Amino acid sequence: MKAFGRRVEVPVPASAPQPAEAGGATVPLAPGVPLEDLRTRVMEQVDPIVASELSRPALRAQLVSLVHDMANRERIGLSAREQERIAEELEHDMVGYGPLEPLLADETISDIMVNGPDNVFIERRGKLVRANVRFRSAQQVATIAQKMAATVGRRVDESSPLVDCRLLDGSRVNVVFPPLAIDGCSISIRKFSKKKIDLQAMAEGGSMSMGVARVLEIAARCRLNVVVSGGTGSGKTTMMNAMSRFIDHGERIVTIEDAAELQLQQPHIVRLETRPPNLEGKGEINQRDLMKNALRMRPDRIIVGEVRGAEAFDMLQAMNTGHDGSYCTVHANTARDAVVRIENMVQMGQNNLPSRAIRTQIASAVDLIVQVERMRDGGRRVSQVAEVCGLEGEVITMNDVFAFEYQGDDENGRIRGRWVTPGIRPGFFDRLEYFGLGDAWLRAVGQG
């Protein structure tokens, strides 16, 4: 199947040569033939419908052939490598996300941040660096952002300049469009490793001790209600994915997210995703709407990707009404801050509830808070695992199960430390014994 129709001859403009960036490299061209003109002439000979039906290797091969023919006909001095580079760019533009394709394919990159056509940053192994990638224009950045949003049926333009969406591989995307983004369209992409990470691997990588990993496994198996807390990019979703691997495959799980990114392994999962309003400002379905509906779906567990508003009240209600083993994440700097933040979010939707009633709900609903942190060496670690004990007067009481203790830096600049524990029995010890894991918990906290 050929992707190209009748060739259209376009005269070569007599303009000055222009450099062209391809993944940060410059492709030289013969005098008088700007790259954009060559690209345009190649695209004019492509049938987009047929091209969309070809596999990527087949499309690349035909594009290479077309670029080669045109270079020979126009006597453009391009090496085979340069022709391959131009064909690759065209393929990425047609069926991918342009200059971002190499970054999306790189497993060592966890975040991609586009601040403009010439200003792209990546996070690799916890460190932010500038990427050797450039877009042809601000319009190309905007076009790619719109293409990403359209992948999941969303739109982004001047009338709807903010959007959260996801790519087909599960990567989370946030787009800010002009006029809100002053220097041009901004794209932020959070990638997730295709390699499934479990608690064992995280412990071996230094994100926690074996004792912490065992405690979190027991918490998942015993259906404890867990809040994963941390800052932006600290690894909250990765932690929740790792803990979810210990959920029994016979349980029905309902997940609620703004942009679906959880990667659960169980067979009985219902994934719900919010919906933004339409052009008329109607039809919005937010997380609170989905939480209320989820309670009618007979879930065993409810997992909320990120609690950030009034849905916190409904999450607490669910945890308190038979949906043990539910998880959610919140943005907070410490386990104590997470409790305060949940209280504030409940008040956003329940103004008439007294603070003591809210704190009673929190103390009754939440069993554990797992605090994760991205530290200055770029490593993501569990900094605290805290039990929510109860309410004394007006204060929610908490006990540390584990806390990270800083001990210095090693010769490679990585932080050294240990996880200390008081080793005391938690208030939910009866529940651990009910599942036959009480002794296992005590052994785990003894490992430190």
C-alpha positions in Angstrom: 0.0 0.0 0.0 1.5 3.3 -1.1 1.1 6.4 1.1 1.9 8.7 -1.7 -0.3 9.9 -4.6 0.6 11.9 -7.7 3.7 14.0 -7.3 3.2 17.7 -7.2 6.1 19.8 -8.6 6.8 22.9 -6.6 9.4 25.4 -7.7 12.3 25.8 -5.4 12.2 29.3 -3.8 15.4 31.3 -4.1 15.6 32.2 -0.4 18.6 32.0 1.9 19.3 28.6 3.5 17.8 28.0 6.9 19.1 25.5 9.5 16.6 22.9 10.7 16.6 21.2 14.1 15.8 17.5 14.4 16.0 16.4 18.0 18.5 19.2 18.6 20.7 18.4 15.6 21.0 20.6 12.4 20.4 19.1 9.0 22.3 21.0 6.3 20.7 21.6 3.0 21.7 22.8 -0.4 21.8 26.6 -1.0 18.4 28.0 -1.8 16.4 25.0 -0.4 15.1 25.7 3.1 14.2 22.6 5.1 10.6 23.8 5.5 10.1 23.9 1.8 11.5 20.4 1.4 9.2 19.2 4.2 6.2 20.9 2.6 6.9 19.3 -0.8 7.2 15.8 0.8 4.0 16.3 2.8 2.1 17.4 -0.4 2.7 14.0 -1.9 1.5 12.0 1.1 -2.1 10.6 1.2 -2.9 11.1 5.0 -5.6 8.4 5.0 -3.4 5.7 3.5 -0.4 6.8 5.6 -2.5 6.4 8.8 -3.1 2.8 7.9 0.5 1.9 7.5 2.7 0.5 10.2 5.4 3.0 11.4 8.3 1.0 9.9 6.5 0.9 6.5 5.6 4.6 6.7 9.2 5.4 7.6 10.5 3.4 4.6 8.3 5.1 2.2 9.2 8.6 3.5 12.9 7.8 3.2 12.3 6.7 -0.4 10.4 9.9 -1.2 13.0 12.2 0.5 15.7 10.4 -1.5 13.9 10.8 -4.8 13.3 14.5 -4.2 16.8 15.2 -3.1 18.1 13.5 -6.3 15.7 15.4 -8.5 16.3 18.8 -7.0 20.1 18.0 -6.6 20.0 18.6 -2.9 23.2 17.5 -1.2 21.9 15.3 1.6 23.6 12.2 3.0 21.7 9.0 3.6 21.8 9.8 7.4 20.4 13.3 6.8 17.6 11.8 4.6 16.8 9.3 7.3 16.6 12.1 9.9 14.2 14.2 7.8 12.0 11.1 7.2 12.0 10.4 10.9 10.9 14.0 11.7 8.1 13.7 9.1 6.9 10.4 10.6 6.9 11.9 14.1 4.9 14.8 12.9 2.3 12.6 11.0 1.7 9.8 13.5 3.4 10.9 16.7 4.1 14.0 18.8 6.9 15.6 16.7 10.2 16.4 18.5 8.8 14.9 21.8 8.8 11.4 20.4 12.5 10.6 21.3 11.9 11.9 24.8 8.7 9.9 25.2 10.6 6.7 24.1 13.5 7.3 26.6 12.8 5.1 29.7 15.3 7.1 31.8 13.2 10.3 31.5 10.4 10.7 34.1 9.1 14.3 33.3 9.0 16.4 30.1 8.4 20.2 30.4 7.8 22.3 27.3 8.0 26.0 28.1 8.1 27.2 24.5 9.5 26.0 21.1 13.2 26.6 22.2 12.8 25.8 25.9 12.4 22.1 26.8 13.4 20.6 30.1 13.4 16.9 31.2 13.9 15.2 34.5 16.3 12.3 34.4 17.1 10.3 37.6 15.6 13.0 39.8 17.6 15.9 38.2 16.2 18.6 35.9 18.3 19.3 32.8 17.7 21.2 29.5 16.9 18.9 26.6 18.6 19.2 23.2 15.2 19.5 21.5 13.6 22.3 19.6 10.3 22.8 17.9 10.0 24.6 14.5 7.6 27.2 15.9 5.2 28.0 18.7 2.4 26.9 16.4 3.9 23.4 16.3 3.9 23.2 20.1 0.2 24.2 20.1 -0.7 21.7 17.4 1.0 18.9 19.4 -0.8 19.9 22.6 -4.1 19.8 20.8 -3.3 16.4 19.3 -2.5 15.1 22.8 -5.8 16.4 24.2 -7.8 15.0 21.2 -6.4 11.5 22.0 -8.8 11.2 24.9 -11.6 13.3 23.5 -10.6 16.6 25.1 -9.9 20.0 23.6 -7.6 22.9 24.4 -7.7 26.3 22.8 -8.1 29.9 23.7 -11.6 29.4 25.0 -10.6 26.3 27.0 -6.9 27.0 27.9 -6.4 24.5 30.6 -6.6 20.7 30.2 -5.5 17.5 32.0 -5.3 14.4 29.8 -3.3 11.3 29.2 -1.5 9.6 26.4 -2.2 6.0 25.3 0.8 4.8 27.2 -0.6 6.2 30.5 1.6 9.3 30.7 -0.2 12.2 32.3 -0.3 15.5 30.4 -1.1 19.1 31.6 -1.5 21.8 29.0 -1.8 25.6 29.5 -2.7 27.4 26.3 -2.3 31.1 25.5 -3.3 33.7 26.6 -2.9 32.1 30.1 0.6 30.9 29.1 2.3 34.2 28.2 5.3 32.8 26.4 3.4 30.2 24.3 1.7 26.9 24.9 3.1 25.0 27.9 3.1 21.2 28.1 4.0 19.2 31.2 4.2 15.4 30.8 4.6 12.9 33.7 5.8 9.6 32.4 5.4 6.3 34.1 7.8 3.5 33.8 6.6 0.6 31.6 8.5 -1.7 34.0 6.2 -2.6 36.9 7.7 -1.4 40.2 6.8 -3.3 43.4 7.7 -2.7 47.0 10.6 -5.2 46.9 12.2 -3.3 44.0 11.7 0.0 45.8 13.4 -1.3 48.9 16.3 -2.7 46.9 16.6 0.7 45.2 16.9 2.5 48.5 13.4 4.1 48.6 12.6 2.3 51.8 13.9 -0.5 54.1 12.7 -4.1 53.9 10.9 -3.5 57.1 8.9 -0.6 55.6 8.1 -2.6 52.5 6.8 -5.5 54.6 4.7 -3.1 56.7 3.1 -1.6 53.6 2.4 -5.0 52.2 0.7 -6.1 55.4 -1.3 -2.9 55.3 -2.6 -3.7 51.8 -3.4 -7.3 52.7 -5.2 -6.4 55.9 -7.4 -3.8 54.1 -6.1 -0.8 56.1 -7.2 2.6 54.8 -4.1 4.4 53.5 -3.4 8.0 52.5 -0.3 8.5 50.5 1.0 12.0 51.0 3.9 14.0 49.4 4.9 16.9 47.2 4.7 17.2 43.4 6.7 14.5 41.7 7.5 12.7 44.9 6.3 9.3 43.8 2.8 9.1 45.3 1.2 7.4 42.3 4.1 4.9 42.0 3.7 4.1 45.7 0.0 3.5 45.3 0.6 1.3 42.3 3.1 -0.7 44.3 0.9 -1.2 47.3 -2.1 -2.1 45.1 -0.3 -5.3 43.9 -1.2 -7.0 47.2 -4.9 -6.4 46.8 -6.8 -9.7 46.5 -7.8 -10.5 42.9 -11.3 -11.4 44.1 -12.1 -7.8 45.2 -14.0 -5.2 43.1 -12.0 -2.0 42.8 -13.3 1.4 41.6 -10.7 4.0 40.7 -11.4 7.7 40.3 -9.0 10.1 38.6 -8.9 13.4 36.7 -6.6 11.7 34.2 -6.4 8.0 34.4 -2.8 7.0 35.4 -3.1 4.2 37.9 -1.8 0.8 36.7 -3.5 -1.8 38.8 -3.0 -5.5 38.0 -6.3 -6.9 39.3 -8.9 -8.3 36.9 -12.0 -6.7 38.5 -11.4 -2.9 38.1 -13.8 -0.1 37.1 -11.8 2.9 36.0 -13.7 6.3 36.2 -12.3 9.6 34.8 -13.7 13.1 35.3 -15.1 15.1 32.3 -14.6 18.8 31.8 -17.5 21.1 30.7 -18.4 21.5 27.1 -18.3 24.7 25.0 -21.5 25.9 26.7 -20.0 25.3 30.2 -22.3 22.3 30.8 -21.8 18.6 31.3 -18.9 18.7 33.8 -18.5 15.5 35.9 -16.1 16.1 38.8 -14.5 13.7 41.3 -17.2 14.3 43.8 -19.8 13.2 41.3 -17.9 10.1 40.6 -17.3 9.4 44.3 -21.1 9.5 45.0 -21.7 7.2 42.0 -19.0 4.8 43.0 -20.7 4.1 46.3 -23.6 2.7 44.3 -21.4 0.3 42.3 -20.8 -2.2 45.1 -17.0 -1.6 45.4 -14.8 -3.5 47.8 -12.2 -0.7 47.6 -12.3 2.8 46.2 -9.0 4.4 45.1 -8.9 8.1 44.3 -5.9 9.2 42.3 -5.7 12.6 44.0 -8.0 14.2 46.6 -7.9 17.9 46.1 -11.3 19.3 47.0 -14.7 18.6 48.6 -14.6 15.0 47.5 -12.4 14.4 50.6 -15.7 14.3 52.7 -17.1 11.5 50.4 -13.8 9.6 50.6 -13.9 9.6 54.4 -17.5 8.5 54.3 -16.6 5.6 52.0 -13.7 4.6 54.3 -16.1 4.7 57.3 -18.9 2.7 55.7 -17.5 -0.7 54.8 -15.0 0.1 52.0 -12.0 -0.9 54.0 -8.7 -0.9 52.2 -9.4 2.3 50.2 -6.5 4.5 49.1 -6.0 8.1 48.1 -3.2 10.6 47.6 -2.9 14.2 48.9 -0.3 17.0 48.5 1.3 17.7 51.8 4.8 18.0 53.2 4.4 15.8 56.3 2.0 13.3 57.7 0.6 15.9 60.1 0.1 18.4 57.3 -1.8 15.7 55.4 -4.4 15.5 58.2 -4.8 19.3 58.3 -5.1 19.4 54.5 -7.8 16.7 54.5 -9.7 18.7 57.2 -9.5 21.9 55.1 -10.7 20.1 52.0 -13.7 18.7 53.8 -14.6 22.2 55.0 -14.6 23.3 51.3 -17.7 21.3 50.7 -19.2 21.0 54.2 -19.2 24.5 55.7 -21.7 23.6 58.5 -19.6 20.7 59.9 -17.7 21.6 63.1 -14.0 20.9 63.2 -14.3 18.3 65.9 -16.8 16.3 63.8 -14.4 16.4 60.8 -11.4 15.3 62.9 -13.5 12.5 64.4 -14.2 11.3 60.8 -10.6 11.4 59.9 -9.4 9.6 63.0 -12.0 6.9 62.4 -11.5 6.5 58.7 -7.7 6.7 58.1 -5.4 4.0 59.5 -2.0 4.9 57.9 -0.4 7.9 56.3 2.6 7.1 54.0 4.7 10.2 53.5 7.0 10.1 50.4 9.6 12.8 49.5 11.8 13.6 46.6 15.1 14.5 48.3 17.9 16.8 47.2 19.9 14.0 45.6 17.0 13.3 43.3 16.0 10.1 45.1 12.4 9.4 46.1 12.1 7.9 49.6 9.5 7.1 52.2 10.2 9.7 54.9 7.5 8.7 57.3 4.9 6.0 57.9 2.4 7.2 60.6 -0.5 5.6 62.3 -3.6 7.8 62.9 -4.5 6.7 66.5 -7.5 8.7 67.5 -8.8 12.0 68.9 -7.6 13.5 72.2 -9.5 16.7 72.9 -9.3 18.7 69.7 -6.2 17.1 68.4 -5.8 14.0 66.2 -3.1 11.8 67.7 -0.5 10.0 65.6 2.3 7.6 66.1 5.3 7.0 63.9 5.6 3.4 62.6 8.7 4.3 60.7 10.6 7.6 60.2 13.6 8.3 57.9 16.7 9.4 59.8 19.4 11.3 57.8 23.0 10.1 58.3 25.0 12.0 55.7 26.0 11.6 52.1 28.0 8.8 50.4 30.9 9.3 48.0 28.5 9.6 45.1 26.5 12.4 46.7 23.5 10.2 47.5 21.8 10.6 50.9 22.4 7.9 53.5 20.0 7.2 56.2 18.0 4.6 58.1 14.4 4.0 59.0 13.9 4.0 62.7 10.8 2.7 64.5 9.6 2.6 68.1 8.3 -0.9 67.5 5.1 -0.4 69.4 1.8 -2.2 68.6 -0.6 -0.1 66.5 -4.1 0.6 67.5 -5.4 -1.6 64.7 -3.4 -4.7 65.9 -6.7 -6.7 66.4 -7.3 -6.2 62.7 -3.9 -7.5 61.9 -4.4 -10.6 64.0 -7.8 -11.1 62.4 -6.0 -11.5 59.1 -3.3 -13.6 60.7 -0.5 -11.1 60.2 -0.1 -9.6 63.7 3.2 -11.4 64.3 4.4 -10.6 60.8 3.9 -6.9 61.5 5.8 -7.1 64.8 8.7 -8.8 63.0 8.6 -6.2 60.3 8.9 -3.2 62.6 11.7 -5.1 64.4 13.8 -4.9 61.2 14.0 -1.2 61.2 
